[in-house]
Amino acid sequence: MTQISVGPDARPAGESKWADLADGPVHYVDHGGPDGAPLAVLVHGLGGSHANWAALAPLLTADLRVVAVDLAGFGLTPAGPRPSSVSGNADLLYRFVTALSPEPVVLVGNSMGGMIGALLTNAHPEAVRGLALLDPVLPLTAALPDRLVTANVLQAALPLRARMALADRRGMIPRERAAMQLVTLCCDDPDRVTEDVIDVHLALAERRGFVEETARDFALAGRSMVFTFARRRTYAKLLRSIEKPVLLIHGTRDRLVPFRVARVAAAANPHWSFFPATNIGHVPMLEAPSWTSARILEWLSMDVACPPPPRGRARWGTSR
């Protein structure tokens, strides 16, 4: 059995920036990386944000230029007139990556972010160099009823939205307890998430405060996600049609998207690279960032055309 290292090798870092698209701003965190290296865009799941990548992102910057984006209606990116649905955010993500890089990018998506990355890769393969899926939302199987998956996926984001952003802000529970509730459902062992990563999530909650549109955006994203993966045959066909290199990492103790679903998806797509994350839950980038970064970099070196990065570091975008 493969030994998984669960401790991060770097502290969270990065610079808050904005990309001004035609229909509104998009917030992201620029973690830097070698000048001229391929751009990696990290895409969070339902109810998540750039903060979900605080442990993993610094471990990738020796080989990649790394940014963690906030999708419309999440983190610091306002939805405004833009839909927060998975299709709407896939379109937003495409415009974001093409605004930041003229070259194809590496997409790394967790949960709903994996689904959005798959939608983008299917629609615009020319914009994607490779797609890494970390416990993505996958097609339903006969062994997994719709209602069970729906309930689990919708519950996955409640700690971040309701318990941390609202309860912590209103002083209903201690901040430390609120932060731990954020990872209790998604992690097999919440103690693996370090205090500095929890602090990144707390800082985001304080910066964002309460936004009335949150519930609307969350509900729209959740409903659209459930509708997409519930159409099992259509979604499975879309995944099979992706011709770019795909990496699938999935926690064996994921309670939200059970590991057996990942096994079915991997068997249906034998050209994918598949790595079970033993004794890890729904967010391997938080529970096992060192192990996860190693798998991503190995995959890039073996299956994705990523030339060695030149020396130096690059930062871009607009700071606010």
QUICORSUL-V520789 format. One record per helix or strand of 3 or more residues. SS is the DSSP state (2 for helix, 1 for strand). FROM is the first residue (numbers start at 0). TO is the last residue. If there is no record, write none. Layout:
[[SS;FROM;TO] [SS;FROM;TO]]
This chain:
[[1;14;20] [1;23;31] [1;38;42] [2;49;52] [2;56;58] [1;64;68] [2;85;99] [1;104;109] [2;111;122] [2;124;126] [1;127;133] [2;145;155] [2;157;167] [2;174;183] [2;189;191] [2;194;207] [2;213;229] [2;231;240] [1;244;250] [2;258;267] [1;272;276] [2;283;286] [2;288;302]]
